[in-house]
């Protein structure tokens, strides 16, 4: 289990990663950043990625009707997990990878990686990102 700084440091060790940030998608604020930001601006990238993440996460087009439900305290049923695990945006010079972080509270954060297209392996980055978010401890 690791904290935000350790998680971002490990993310930078993934081959081809140019920058990483942990973002709250409800506010668009970066909770932590490391490395370079796209266009040298982590905050603008966090806000734009948060908008994309929010739209995707809340879209009914990505929910599965057969996804298991769980009961919550007031008797309502809700989906066991969010409808989306991660997002991949391919651009001419790089990849933008967003992985939603499951937390004990409202799960409104994601880990965002910006990767150099020529130096990275998208599959490896995706699997490493999955492991990083599983070990991330937010308090």
Backbone bond lengths (Angstrom), bond angles and torsions (degrees), N, CA, C in turn:
res aa  C-N    CA-C-N  psi(-1)  N-CA   C-N-CA  omega(-1)  CA-C   N-CA-C  phi
1 X - - - 1.443 - - 1.525 108.97 -
2 X 1.320 115.09 135.76 1.454 118.99 -177.60 1.520 110.91 -134.64
3 X 1.326 114.90 158.57 1.443 121.67 176.25 1.516 110.86 -87.89
4 X 1.318 115.76 -176.22 1.460 121.48 -175.70 1.527 111.81 -60.50
5 X 1.340 117.68 -49.89 1.467 120.20 -176.77 1.526 111.81 -62.42
6 X 1.331 116.74 -43.61 1.460 120.24 179.45 1.525 110.71 -65.23
7 X 1.320 116.96 -39.79 1.463 121.17 179.12 1.528 111.01 -62.95
8 X 1.328 116.74 -45.21 1.463 120.08 -179.84 1.525 111.15 -67.21
9 X 1.318 116.70 -36.28 1.457 120.55 176.81 1.530 110.59 -63.83
10 X 1.317 117.05 -43.19 1.466 120.92 177.20 1.524 111.09 -65.74
11 X 1.316 117.05 -35.46 1.461 120.50 178.87 1.521 111.07 -63.18
12 X 1.334 116.80 -38.10 1.463 120.21 179.09 1.524 112.14 -66.53
13 X 1.327 117.08 -20.29 1.465 120.97 179.23 1.527 112.61 -79.67
14 X 1.324 117.66 -10.42 1.466 120.92 177.19 1.525 107.46 -69.97
15 X 1.330 117.88 129.66 1.469 120.28 -177.91 1.541 112.36 -54.72
16 X 1.330 114.81 129.40 1.457 121.21 176.53 1.514 115.58 89.60
17 X 1.327 119.01 -6.53 1.465 121.01 -179.40 1.520 109.18 -74.60
18 X 1.319 115.65 128.50 1.464 121.49 178.27 1.509 111.29 -100.48
19 X 1.323 116.74 -28.71 1.451 120.13 179.47 1.510 111.12 -160.99
20 X 1.333 114.98 156.81 1.459 120.54 -179.45 1.523 108.28 -144.75
21 X 1.315 115.41 148.15 1.458 119.55 174.83 1.524 109.98 -152.06
22 X 1.308 114.78 152.08 1.454 122.07 172.99 1.517 105.62 -105.81
23 X 1.328 116.13 124.85 1.467 120.98 -169.92 1.523 110.66 -126.30
24 X 1.321 115.50 139.09 1.460 121.89 171.26 1.525 106.43 -89.07
25 X 1.343 116.83 114.40 1.465 118.14 -174.02 1.514 113.72 -78.55
26 X 1.306 119.35 -9.73 1.461 119.47 175.99 1.527 111.41 -79.58
27 X 1.342 116.99 -30.11 1.467 120.84 -179.09 1.520 113.14 -109.17
28 X 1.345 117.02 -21.58 1.453 120.75 -175.96 1.518 113.57 80.90
29 X 1.325 117.48 10.20 1.455 121.22 -178.66 1.525 111.47 -90.59
30 X 1.326 115.11 139.33 1.459 120.81 174.98 1.529 108.05 -80.38
31 X 1.335 116.45 125.25 1.459 121.76 178.84 1.521 110.94 -85.88
32 X 1.314 116.68 -19.40 1.448 123.16 177.31 1.514 108.98 -168.76
33 X 1.333 116.75 146.74 1.465 120.96 -179.33 1.524 109.70 -138.24
34 X 1.321 115.72 154.52 1.459 122.34 175.74 1.517 108.72 -151.82
35 X 1.318 116.62 147.97 1.456 120.83 178.96 1.517 111.76 75.44
36 X 1.317 115.08 -156.46 1.464 121.77 179.94 1.527 110.82 -87.31
37 X 1.307 116.08 153.12 1.456 120.82 170.67 1.514 108.94 -104.91
38 X 1.322 117.84 149.87 1.467 118.96 174.80 1.531 109.82 -54.93
39 X 1.303 117.22 134.25 1.468 123.01 -176.06 1.529 111.73 57.41
40 X 1.330 116.23 25.96 1.471 123.83 177.40 1.523 112.69 60.51
41 X 1.320 118.15 29.79 1.462 121.48 -177.78 1.530 110.41 -142.33
42 X 1.331 116.45 93.16 1.463 120.85 179.64 1.530 111.96 -61.79
43 X 1.325 117.00 -39.73 1.472 120.28 -175.35 1.530 111.79 -66.10
44 X 1.323 117.10 -43.11 1.471 119.84 178.59 1.527 110.08 -66.37
45 X 1.332 116.57 -41.81 1.467 120.12 178.61 1.522 110.69 -63.27
46 X 1.339 117.41 -39.61 1.469 121.29 179.08 1.525 110.37 -62.86
47 X 1.314 117.02 -44.86 1.467 120.85 -179.34 1.528 111.33 -64.15
48 X 1.327 117.16 -42.32 1.462 120.49 -179.77 1.523 111.71 -70.12
49 X 1.329 117.09 -40.51 1.462 120.50 177.34 1.524 110.63 -65.87
50 X 1.332 117.03 -36.21 1.465 120.83 178.71 1.521 111.44 -63.69
51 X 1.321 116.52 -38.27 1.461 119.89 177.96 1.532 110.74 -63.57
52 X 1.322 116.62 -44.56 1.459 121.32 177.30 1.532 110.78 -63.14
53 X 1.324 116.49 -45.61 1.468 121.16 -179.61 1.523 111.26 -61.56
54 X 1.312 116.57 -44.97 1.474 121.18 -179.38 1.528 110.71 -62.14
55 X 1.322 116.83 -46.68 1.465 120.22 179.59 1.522 111.60 -60.92
56 X 1.321 116.38 -42.83 1.460 120.94 -179.21 1.517 111.55 -68.59
57 X 1.322 115.91 -46.78 1.460 121.14 -176.07 1.523 111.67 -63.84
58 X 1.320 116.89 -36.24 1.459 121.16 -176.78 1.525 113.73 -91.01
59 X 1.326 117.76 -4.31 1.455 121.55 -177.56 1.524 111.43 -73.21
60 X 1.302 116.32 132.23 1.464 120.31 177.54 1.528 111.48 -73.03
61 X 1.327 117.61 -15.48 1.462 120.52 179.75 1.527 112.39 -67.06
62 X 1.328 116.57 -22.41 1.456 120.17 -177.12 1.519 114.00 -103.11
63 X 1.306 118.15 3.73 1.459 120.22 177.77 1.516 108.94 -86.17
64 X 1.302 115.08 150.48 1.453 120.26 178.35 1.519 108.57 -107.67
65 X 1.298 116.45 127.47 1.461 120.63 -179.33 1.519 111.86 -63.65
66 X 1.332 117.30 -28.45 1.460 120.18 -177.25 1.528 113.24 -93.88
67 X 1.351 117.70 10.56 1.455 120.26 179.61 1.526 109.65 -69.85
68 X 1.345 118.85 135.64 1.462 120.58 -177.72 1.518 111.80 -61.98
69 X 1.307 115.41 147.65 1.453 121.25 178.41 1.516 109.03 -109.86
70 X 1.322 115.46 157.92 1.454 120.17 174.35 1.514 107.89 -132.02
71 X 1.310 115.97 149.94 1.457 120.70 179.67 1.521 109.12 -83.36
72 X 1.315 116.47 140.36 1.456 121.17 174.36 1.510 108.46 -108.02
73 X 1.331 118.17 174.19 1.457 122.98 -170.16 1.527 115.00 -53.37
74 X 1.305 118.70 -39.29 1.459 119.32 -176.72 1.529 113.17 -86.15
75 X 1.328 117.15 10.43 1.459 120.96 175.86 1.511 114.80 91.67
76 X 1.343 117.29 -9.83 1.462 119.66 176.96 1.518 108.88 -69.50
77 X 1.311 115.93 157.82 1.462 120.69 174.17 1.513 107.83 -105.80
78 X 1.316 116.48 140.25 1.455 119.81 175.20 1.518 108.59 -137.88
79 X 1.329 115.46 162.17 1.453 119.50 -179.32 1.522 109.73 -67.49
80 X 1.329 116.00 145.36 1.455 120.90 -177.70 1.525 111.56 -61.58
81 X 1.294 118.96 -37.65 1.451 124.38 178.44 1.516 107.49 -136.07
82 X 1.335 115.51 168.62 1.444 118.32 174.49 1.515 109.94 -65.99
83 X 1.309 117.44 163.97 1.458 120.46 -176.33 1.530 113.97 -72.58
84 X 1.327 117.42 -17.58 1.458 121.14 -174.32 1.528 109.67 -124.38
85 X 1.334 116.93 134.66 1.465 120.95 175.62 1.522 111.34 -88.09
86 X 1.334 115.37 -50.28 1.450 119.10 -179.84 1.521 110.78 -153.11
87 X 1.326 114.96 167.29 1.466 122.65 178.77 1.519 107.99 -127.00
88 X 1.313 115.93 142.07 1.458 121.28 176.23 1.525 107.24 -127.22
89 X 1.311 115.38 123.86 1.455 120.91 175.55 1.523 106.37 -116.12
90 X 1.316 115.69 122.90 1.463 119.40 178.07 1.519 108.83 -100.47
91 X 1.315 114.91 128.10 1.457 121.82 177.34 1.525 107.25 -118.14
92 X 1.302 116.94 170.61 1.466 120.17 -177.00 1.529 112.44 -57.40
93 X 1.320 117.44 -41.08 1.458 119.57 -175.52 1.513 115.09 -105.89
94 X 1.319 117.36 -3.33 1.454 117.26 -176.42 1.507 113.51 -168.22
95 X 1.309 113.09 179.41 1.460 121.57 176.28 1.519 108.31 -118.04
96 X 1.312 115.70 147.65 1.452 122.58 173.42 1.524 105.43 -120.63
97 X 1.303 115.65 119.90 1.454 121.67 -174.36 1.523 108.95 -120.37
98 X 1.323 116.12 124.66 1.460 122.94 -179.72 1.519 108.01 -119.01
99 X 1.319 116.50 128.40 1.464 121.71 177.83 1.520 108.07 -124.90
100 X 1.328 116.75 120.61 1.454 121.69 178.14 1.523 109.71 -70.25
101 X 1.319 116.36 138.03 1.462 122.62 -178.44 1.524 108.64 -101.07
102 X 1.314 115.56 123.65 1.454 119.92 175.97 1.517 108.43 -82.67
103 X 1.331 116.11 127.41 1.459 121.14 -178.23 1.520 109.79 -129.91
104 X 1.321 115.47 169.61 1.465 121.17 179.06 1.523 110.92 -72.89
105 X 1.331 116.91 -21.53 1.456 119.27 179.41 1.515 110.00 -99.78
106 X 1.304 120.37 -135.11 1.464 122.50 -168.22 1.531 115.89 -79.29
107 X 1.304 119.55 -0.10 1.476 123.14 176.62 1.523 112.88 51.30
108 X 1.313 116.50 51.05 1.458 119.64 -178.43 1.531 111.95 -109.48
109 X 1.322 116.96 29.45 1.454 119.90 178.86 1.528 110.39 -124.50
110 X 1.320 114.66 155.81 1.451 120.20 174.85 1.515 108.97 -142.60
111 X 1.314 114.77 155.68 1.455 122.19 174.56 1.524 106.67 -99.54
112 X 1.320 115.31 128.48 1.467 122.32 -174.92 1.526 109.37 -117.06
113 X 1.326 115.95 125.40 1.460 121.44 176.80 1.519 109.69 -116.41
114 X 1.306 115.09 139.58 1.459 122.27 172.44 1.519 106.00 -113.00
115 X 1.330 116.60 120.17 1.465 122.21 -174.36 1.525 111.60 -117.21
116 X 1.315 115.54 144.24 1.455 121.87 172.83 1.525 107.63 -75.95
117 X 1.292 116.87 126.96 1.469 120.82 -175.19 1.528 113.08 -64.72
118 X 1.324 117.17 -36.96 1.463 120.70 -176.57 1.528 112.42 -76.97
119 X 1.321 118.06 -24.33 1.463 121.17 -173.72 1.520 114.46 -107.66
120 X 1.312 117.85 -4.86 1.464 119.57 -173.52 1.526 112.18 -110.03
121 X 1.301 114.05 162.63 1.450 122.14 172.64 1.530 105.24 -119.62
122 X 1.308 116.70 109.67 1.455 121.47 -173.22 1.523 112.52 -59.85
123 X 1.309 117.82 -40.44 1.462 120.73 -179.83 1.524 111.38 -64.52
124 X 1.316 116.65 -44.72 1.466 120.47 178.53 1.524 109.93 -62.74
125 X 1.318 117.08 -44.76 1.465 121.03 -179.97 1.526 111.05 -60.87
126 X 1.308 116.65 -41.17 1.464 120.29 -179.83 1.526 111.57 -64.00
127 X 1.328 117.36 -44.31 1.465 120.21 179.29 1.528 111.58 -67.44
128 X 1.317 117.30 -40.16 1.467 119.84 177.94 1.518 110.97 -66.38
129 X 1.318 116.79 -37.37 1.459 120.92 178.20 1.519 110.84 -64.56
130 X 1.318 116.97 -39.75 1.462 121.28 176.62 1.528 110.52 -58.82
131 X 1.324 116.30 -45.22 1.462 120.66 179.94 1.529 111.78 -66.20
132 X 1.321 116.77 -39.25 1.466 120.43 179.25 1.525 111.44 -63.80
133 X 1.315 117.03 -44.18 1.466 118.87 -178.69 1.530 111.31 -69.63
134 X 1.317 117.64 -30.50 1.465 120.12 177.57 1.523 111.10 -67.59
135 X 1.327 117.04 -31.90 1.467 120.96 -177.29 1.533 112.50 -91.67
136 X 1.315 117.79 -8.16 1.466 121.50 -176.35 1.523 110.89 -71.24
137 X 1.334 114.71 131.70 1.462 120.90 177.58 1.518 107.59 -115.06
138 X 1.309 115.76 120.07 1.469 121.33 177.05 1.508 108.87 -108.51
139 X 1.321 116.16 131.53 1.478 118.77 177.95 1.500 111.22 -134.10
